[in-house]
Amino acid sequence: MKEQGNNQEHKQFSRERVDTMSLETALAIIRNCMTLMRVGELKESVSLVMENLVDISGARNASILLVDDENRKAVKYCECISDTMDISKMPGDGRIPYEVVKGWQKMLTGRDSIIISNDEEREESAKSSPALAAMIERNGMRSVCMLPLRRGEDIFGFMYVVNFDTDKVKDTKDLLELMSFFIATEIFNDLLKTELKRMSVTDELTGLNNRHAMMDRVEAIISGSRRETVGIVNMDLNGLKIINDHRGHEGGDLYLKHAADVMSGIFERRDLYRAGGDEFIAIVEGKTYEEFSGLINSLREMEDRDPEFNLAIGYYWSDSGMDDSKTAFMNADRSMYLDKRRYYSSHPEEDRRKH
């Protein structure tokens, strides 16, 4: 219901804006929306739109920042600078601290935009946000139009133009306020699609690649034209059942995550996969056999140094690629189970097969 209310408010806002905007501005919005709908890389399309906004508004530059609350960062999505501007003479360092960006959210509560185009507005902004005023002065901003990128009521980024033509305040405001809505929609949907794709190939607990990603990798190796060396390391954690019994499943999860972190210090993270349960796989391409053996030795060394890291290890190696994944994984599994049998023969109390 909240989303429906927001959409209804936007429709009303759009009708009111269209009723009063100039024909030139309306045509610019249509052209830019068509650019956004181009097939291809979204960031390229957004950059083209931002270039057009710079030209129309007579601005020095235009930027889009995305807010990464998890890592407390303001991430620059794209920036377009006027052709007439000498980049080497741009004042300031262009960086905007996360704390300043979060301050913008407070300023934009209940507002569609912030416009600073004269001394009076600059003085007013200095009262409500000294950090913004300092940034404006440091970066030589004579005029600024700033707009939030929203999803519902949440702000996930900002779009702004700097040093625009103050004789075009209304047209610039009309253009940017409507374009910010369309740009926000496209960017959010693209971010959502990227996140869903990441989740589909990522193990939720450890953050490593999952089994689905592993099978995609194997298929790519088999169907590829390059015949590089390839090694598979099958790593099965010892003692997970005992940890679950004594520490609970939360303790077991911590054990799995710790193992993933240790493995990531030995293998490239992109080469690691959690195949399921307590089984992990590393797929390594382009190494010599000596380099591959060194990785396995590093695993053994970590076992000796870290009492919370214990594995049964098996591996497969080929110096001419992989033609049969079933045979490759079967060989790695066979040697892993031999290693696990040796471990449980000396630690029978941990053998989950007997419980």
C-alpha positions as a Python dict, from the first residue, in 0.01 Angstrom:
ca = {
    (1, 'M'): (0, 0, 0),
    (2, 'K'): (290, 234, 75),
    (3, 'E'): (436, 177, -272),
    (4, 'Q'): (99, 247, -431),
    (5, 'G'): (74, 573, -233),
    (6, 'N'): (419, 678, -348),
    (7, 'N'): (331, 603, -710),
    (8, 'Q'): (11, 805, -676),
    (9, 'E'): (204, 1101, -533),
    (10, 'H'): (448, 1080, -822),
    (11, 'K'): (168, 1080, -1079),
    (12, 'Q'): (23, 1393, -922),
    (13, 'F'): (367, 1552, -904),
    (14, 'S'): (430, 1468, -1270),
    (15, 'R'): (100, 1617, -1388),
    (16, 'E'): (160, 1941, -1197),
    (17, 'R'): (516, 1965, -1328),
    (18, 'V'): (416, 1896, -1689),
    (19, 'D'): (142, 2159, -1673),
    (20, 'T'): (394, 2434, -1598),
    (21, 'M'): (716, 2320, -1768),
    (22, 'S'): (840, 2460, -2097),
    (23, 'L'): (809, 2266, -2423),
    (24, 'E'): (1189, 2254, -2449),
    (25, 'T'): (1214, 2089, -2108),
    (26, 'A'): (939, 1837, -2188),
    (27, 'L'): (1114, 1738, -2512),
    (28, 'A'): (1445, 1702, -2328),
    (29, 'I'): (1281, 1466, -2077),
    (30, 'I'): (1138, 1252, -2358),
    (31, 'R'): (1474, 1232, -2537),
    (32, 'N'): (1659, 1142, -2218),
    (33, 'C'): (1405, 875, -2124),
    (34, 'M'): (1454, 718, -2467),
    (35, 'T'): (1830, 718, -2403),
    (36, 'L'): (1775, 541, -2069),
    (37, 'M'): (1572, 270, -2241),
    (38, 'R'): (1851, 184, -2483),
    (39, 'V'): (1960, -178, -2488),
    (40, 'G'): (2307, -212, -2345),
    (41, 'E'): (2510, -111, -2041),
    (42, 'L'): (2293, 102, -1811),
    (43, 'K'): (2584, 305, -1674),
    (44, 'E'): (2672, 411, -2029),
    (45, 'S'): (2313, 522, -2092),
    (46, 'V'): (2300, 714, -1763),
    (47, 'S'): (2630, 884, -1848),
    (48, 'L'): (2486, 1000, -2181),
    (49, 'V'): (2184, 1142, -2000),
    (50, 'M'): (2408, 1321, -1751),
    (51, 'E'): (2610, 1472, -2037),
    (52, 'N'): (2288, 1603, -2184),
    (53, 'L'): (2182, 1749, -1847),
    (54, 'V'): (2516, 1930, -1824),
    (55, 'D'): (2468, 2078, -2172),
    (56, 'I'): (2107, 2187, -2115),
    (57, 'S'): (2165, 2341, -1772),
    (58, 'G'): (2499, 2496, -1861),
    (59, 'A'): (2651, 2321, -1560),
    (60, 'R'): (3017, 2264, -1484),
    (61, 'N'): (2959, 1900, -1392),
    (62, 'A'): (2690, 1653, -1293),
    (63, 'S'): (2729, 1348, -1070),
    (64, 'I'): (2545, 1053, -923),
    (65, 'L'): (2644, 912, -584),
    (66, 'L'): (2512, 589, -437),
    (67, 'V'): (2498, 542, -60),
    (68, 'D'): (2657, 224, 77),
    (69, 'D'): (2535, 222, 438),
    (70, 'E'): (2682, -120, 513),
    (71, 'N'): (3038, -1, 441),
    (72, 'R'): (2968, 365, 528),
    (73, 'K'): (3072, 490, 187),
    (74, 'A'): (2946, 730, -77),
    (75, 'V'): (3020, 557, -407),
    (76, 'K'): (3044, 766, -725),
    (77, 'Y'): (2828, 597, -989),
    (78, 'C'): (2913, 838, -1268),
    (79, 'E'): (3031, 1194, -1327),
    (80, 'C'): (3012, 1411, -1638),
    (81, 'I'): (3217, 1728, -1678),
    (82, 'S'): (3146, 2008, -1923),
    (83, 'D'): (3366, 2015, -2233),
    (84, 'T'): (3443, 2378, -2155),
    (85, 'M'): (3587, 2292, -1813),
    (86, 'D'): (3960, 2235, -1763),
    (87, 'I'): (3968, 1936, -1526),
    (88, 'S'): (4311, 2031, -1394),
    (89, 'K'): (4167, 2361, -1270),
    (90, 'M'): (3869, 2215, -1087),
    (91, 'P'): (3896, 2314, -719),
    (92, 'G'): (3873, 2068, -433),
    (93, 'D'): (3939, 1695, -446),
    (94, 'G'): (3590, 1593, -558),
    (95, 'R'): (3551, 1346, -273),
    (96, 'I'): (3242, 1362, -55),
    (97, 'P'): (3256, 1203, 291),
    (98, 'Y'): (2985, 956, 387),
    (99, 'E'): (2888, 1173, 685),
    (100, 'V'): (2821, 1470, 456),
    (101, 'V'): (2606, 1258, 225),
    (102, 'K'): (2402, 1127, 518),
    (103, 'G'): (2347, 1490, 618),
    (104, 'W'): (2187, 1548, 279),
    (105, 'Q'): (1922, 1291, 366),
    (106, 'K'): (1814, 1496, 667),
    (107, 'M'): (1802, 1814, 459),
    (108, 'L'): (1587, 1641, 197),
    (109, 'T'): (1327, 1511, 441),
    (110, 'G'): (991, 1614, 294),
    (111, 'R'): (1160, 1787, -4),
    (112, 'D'): (1205, 1693, -368),
    (113, 'S'): (1532, 1882, -411),
    (114, 'I'): (1782, 2129, -270),
    (115, 'I'): (1867, 2430, -486),
    (116, 'I'): (2139, 2677, -400),
    (117, 'S'): (2164, 2948, -662),
    (118, 'N'): (2227, 3275, -475),
    (119, 'D'): (2389, 3419, -162),
    (120, 'E'): (2070, 3398, 43),
    (121, 'E'): (2026, 3026, -28),
    (122, 'R'): (2395, 2964, 45),
    (123, 'E'): (2361, 3132, 385),
    (124, 'E'): (2048, 2930, 462),
    (125, 'S'): (2219, 2604, 368),
    (126, 'A'): (2515, 2691, 591),
    (127, 'K'): (2278, 2709, 890),
    (128, 'S'): (2117, 2372, 825),
    (129, 'S'): (2431, 2192, 706),
    (130, 'P'): (2773, 2343, 782),
    (131, 'A'): (2937, 2038, 622),
    (132, 'L'): (2753, 2102, 296),
    (133, 'A'): (2846, 2470, 307),
    (134, 'A'): (3213, 2378, 361),
    (135, 'M'): (3203, 2137, 68),
    (136, 'I'): (3042, 2402, -154),
    (137, 'E'): (3315, 2651, -68),
    (138, 'R'): (3598, 2398, -99),
    (139, 'N'): (3486, 2285, -444),
    (140, 'G'): (3405, 2629, -584),
    (141, 'M'): (3033, 2567, -620),
    (142, 'R'): (2844, 2886, -705),
    (143, 'S'): (2518, 2699, -765),
    (144, 'V'): (2399, 2347, -686),
    (145, 'C'): (2085, 2150, -760),
    (146, 'M'): (2071, 1827, -560),
    (147, 'L'): (1806, 1555, -577),
    (148, 'P'): (1756, 1224, -397),
    (149, 'L'): (1734, 892, -577),
    (150, 'R'): (1449, 713, -401),
    (151, 'R'): (1294, 372, -383),
    (152, 'G'): (965, 435, -207),
    (153, 'E'): (1055, 649, 93),
    (154, 'D'): (1415, 525, 111),
    (155, 'I'): (1700, 731, -34),
    (156, 'F'): (1975, 515, -188),
    (157, 'G'): (2166, 786, -374),
    (158, 'F'): (2184, 1143, -499),
    (159, 'M'): (2205, 1324, -829),
    (160, 'Y'): (2336, 1680, -850),
    (161, 'V'): (2460, 1942, -1094),
    (162, 'V'): (2713, 2209, -1005),
    (163, 'N'): (2746, 2567, -1131),
    (164, 'F'): (2445, 2554, -1358),
    (165, 'D'): (2311, 2864, -1535),
    (166, 'T'): (2113, 3045, -1262),
    (167, 'D'): (1902, 3215, -1530),
    (168, 'K'): (1754, 2869, -1592),
    (169, 'V'): (1666, 2776, -1233),
    (170, 'K'): (1305, 2670, -1301),
    (171, 'D'): (1380, 2475, -1619),
    (172, 'T'): (1678, 2307, -1454),
    (173, 'K'): (1472, 2214, -1148),
    (174, 'D'): (1185, 2077, -1360),
    (175, 'L'): (1421, 1874, -1577),
    (176, 'L'): (1628, 1729, -1294),
    (177, 'E'): (1339, 1647, -1063),
    (178, 'L'): (1164, 1438, -1325),
    (179, 'M'): (1481, 1280, -1463),
    (180, 'S'): (1594, 1184, -1112),
    (181, 'F'): (1280, 971, -1077),
    (182, 'F'): (1342, 783, -1403),
    (183, 'I'): (1716, 747, -1336),
    (184, 'A'): (1650, 621, -983),
    (185, 'T'): (1408, 358, -1113),
    (186, 'E'): (1653, 229, -1373),
    (187, 'I'): (1953, 222, -1137),
    (188, 'F'): (1761, 55, -855),
    (189, 'N'): (1624, -216, -1086),
    (190, 'D'): (1973, -274, -1224),
    (191, 'L'): (2121, -298, -873),
    (192, 'L'): (1843, -538, -774),
    (193, 'K'): (1907, -754, -1079),
    (194, 'T'): (2281, -760, -1002),
    (195, 'E'): (2216, -851, -639),
    (196, 'L'): (1975, -1131, -735),
    (197, 'K'): (2233, -1268, -978),
    (198, 'R'): (2501, -1251, -707),
    (199, 'M'): (2274, -1429, -459),
    (200, 'S'): (2201, -1706, -710),
    (201, 'V'): (2571, -1801, -726),
    (202, 'T'): (2676, -1718, -368),
    (203, 'D'): (2662, -1930, -55),
    (204, 'E'): (2470, -1725, 200),
    (205, 'L'): (2660, -1846, 507),
    (206, 'T'): (3024, -1819, 394),
    (207, 'G'): (3000, -1568, 108),
    (208, 'L'): (3187, -1811, -120),
    (209, 'N'): (3060, -1925, -458),
    (210, 'N'): (2792, -2194, -434),
    (211, 'R'): (2742, -2527, -610),
    (212, 'H'): (2550, -2366, -896),
    (213, 'A'): (2845, -2135, -966),
    (214, 'M'): (3082, -2433, -947),
    (215, 'M'): (2891, -2625, -1214),
    (216, 'D'): (2892, -2316, -1437),
    (217, 'R'): (3272, -2297, -1393),
    (218, 'V'): (3315, -2666, -1478),
    (219, 'E'): (3098, -2630, -1788),
    (220, 'A'): (3302, -2330, -1901),
    (221, 'I'): (3627, -2526, -1858),
    (222, 'I'): (3500, -2826, -2054),
    (223, 'S'): (3351, -2619, -2337),
    (224, 'G'): (3639, -2372, -2356),
    (225, 'S'): (3896, -2376, -2634),
    (226, 'R'): (4195, -2326, -2403),
    (227, 'R'): (4356, -2641, -2266),
    (228, 'E'): (4515, -2506, -1950),
    (229, 'T'): (4627, -2704, -1652),
    (230, 'V'): (4345, -2757, -1405),
    (231, 'G'): (4340, -2884, -1049),
    (232, 'I'): (4046, -2968, -824),
    (233, 'V'): (4085, -2975, -446),
    (234, 'N'): (3806, -3143, -249),
    (235, 'M'): (3808, -3026, 116),
    (236, 'D'): (3573, -3182, 369),
    (237, 'L'): (3574, -3045, 724),
    (238, 'N'): (3641, -3295, 999),
    (239, 'G'): (3446, -3285, 1322),
    (240, 'L'): (3152, -3063, 1225),
    (241, 'K'): (2899, -3298, 1390),
    (242, 'I'): (3087, -3287, 1721),
    (243, 'I'): (3094, -2907, 1710),
    (244, 'N'): (2722, -2894, 1633),
    (245, 'D'): (2654, -3132, 1926),
    (246, 'H'): (2866, -2935, 2174),
    (247, 'R'): (2833, -2575, 2055),
    (248, 'G'): (2501, -2582, 1872),
    (249, 'H'): (2441, -2502, 1508),
    (250, 'E'): (2550, -2144, 1564),
    (251, 'G'): (2891, -2279, 1667),
    (252, 'G'): (2888, -2501, 1360),
    (253, 'D'): (2815, -2201, 1138),
    (254, 'L'): (3109, -2013, 1292),
    (255, 'Y'): (3330, -2318, 1227),
    (256, 'L'): (3225, -2322, 860),
    (257, 'K'): (3280, -1948, 819),
    (258, 'H'): (3621, -1968, 983),
    (259, 'A'): (3720, -2250, 747),
    (260, 'A'): (3607, -2042, 448),
    (261, 'D'): (3820, -1749, 570),
    (262, 'V'): (4128, -1971, 610),
    (263, 'M'): (4081, -2122, 264),
    (264, 'S'): (4044, -1771, 120),
    (265, 'G'): (4391, -1691, 254),
    (266, 'I'): (4534, -1976, 46),
    (267, 'F'): (4324, -1985, -271),
    (268, 'E'): (4185, -1700, -478),
    (269, 'R'): (3834, -1640, -343),
    (270, 'R'): (3690, -1663, -694),
    (271, 'D'): (3825, -2022, -713),
    (272, 'L'): (3652, -2140, -394),
    (273, 'Y'): (3309, -2303, -373),
    (274, 'R'): (3098, -2439, -92),
    (275, 'A'): (2955, -2749, -255),
    (276, 'G'): (2718, -2814, 35),
    (277, 'G'): (2725, -2901, 405),
    (278, 'D'): (3087, -2927, 518),
    (279, 'E'): (3228, -2982, 167),
    (280, 'F'): (3435, -2717, -11),
    (281, 'I'): (3590, -2725, -358),
    (282, 'A'): (3875, -2525, -509),
    (283, 'I'): (3915, -2516, -888),
    (284, 'V'): (4254, -2384, -995),
    (285, 'E'): (4356, -2317, -1355),
    (286, 'G'): (4684, -2218, -1517),
    (287, 'K'): (4916, -2333, -1235),
    (288, 'T'): (5213, -2566, -1259),
    (289, 'Y'): (5186, -2891, -1068),
    (290, 'E'): (5446, -2759, -823),
    (291, 'E'): (5235, -2447, -758),
    (292, 'F'): (4923, -2659, -719),
    (293, 'S'): (5098, -2892, -473),
    (294, 'G'): (5216, -2585, -282),
    (295, 'L'): (4855, -2482, -224),
    (296, 'I'): (4773, -2824, -79),
    (297, 'N'): (5082, -2807, 142),
    (298, 'S'): (4964, -2466, 266),
    (299, 'L'): (4634, -2626, 369),
    (300, 'R'): (4824, -2889, 569),
    (301, 'E'): (5041, -2623, 732),
    (302, 'M'): (4733, -2428, 838),
    (303, 'E'): (4590, -2746, 995),
    (304, 'D'): (4904, -2774, 1209),
    (305, 'R'): (4883, -2409, 1319),
    (306, 'D'): (4506, -2370, 1365),
    (307, 'P'): (4321, -2613, 1593),
    (308, 'E'): (3988, -2486, 1454),
    (309, 'F'): (4081, -2589, 1100),
    (310, 'N'): (4085, -2958, 1016),
    (311, 'L'): (4022, -3111, 675),
    (312, 'A'): (4011, -3426, 476),
    (313, 'I'): (4173, -3336, 143),
    (314, 'G'): (4156, -3499, -197),
    (315, 'Y'): (4256, -3367, -535),
    (316, 'Y'): (4256, -3416, -911),
    (317, 'W'): (4515, -3274, -1150),
    (318, 'S'): (4540, -3249, -1529),
    (319, 'D'): (4794, -3066, -1740),
    (320, 'S'): (4561, -3055, -2042),
    (321, 'G'): (4226, -2929, -1920),
    (322, 'M'): (3917, -3127, -1820),
    (323, 'D'): (3715, -3341, -2060),
    (324, 'D'): (3513, -3547, -1813),
    (325, 'S'): (3399, -3367, -1499),
    (326, 'K'): (3244, -3683, -1352),
    (327, 'T'): (3578, -3865, -1357),
    (328, 'A'): (3765, -3559, -1229),
    (329, 'F'): (3541, -3512, -925),
    (330, 'M'): (3524, -3887, -863),
    (331, 'N'): (3904, -3903, -839),
    (332, 'A'): (3912, -3603, -605),
    (333, 'D'): (3635, -3756, -391),
    (334, 'R'): (3811, -4093, -372),
    (335, 'S'): (4136, -3947, -244),
    (336, 'M'): (3945, -3721, -1),
    (337, 'Y'): (3757, -4017, 150),
    (338, 'L'): (4084, -4206, 192),
    (339, 'D'): (4221, -3906, 382),
    (340, 'K'): (3905, -3883, 593),
    (341, 'R'): (3921, -4254, 675),
    (342, 'R'): (4277, -4208, 801),
    (343, 'Y'): (4165, -3917, 1021),
    (344, 'Y'): (3867, -4097, 1177),
    (345, 'S'): (4073, -4411, 1237),
    (346, 'S'): (4280, -4203, 1481),
    (347, 'H'): (3980, -3997, 1606),
    (348, 'P'): (3696, -4254, 1632),
    (349, 'E'): (3504, -4037, 1879),
    (350, 'E'): (3444, -3783, 1601),
    (351, 'D'): (3325, -4030, 1338),
    (352, 'R'): (2972, -3912, 1263),
    (353, 'R'): (2904, -4237, 1077),
    (354, 'K'): (2900, -4416, 1414),
    (355, 'H'): (2652, -4180, 1583),
}
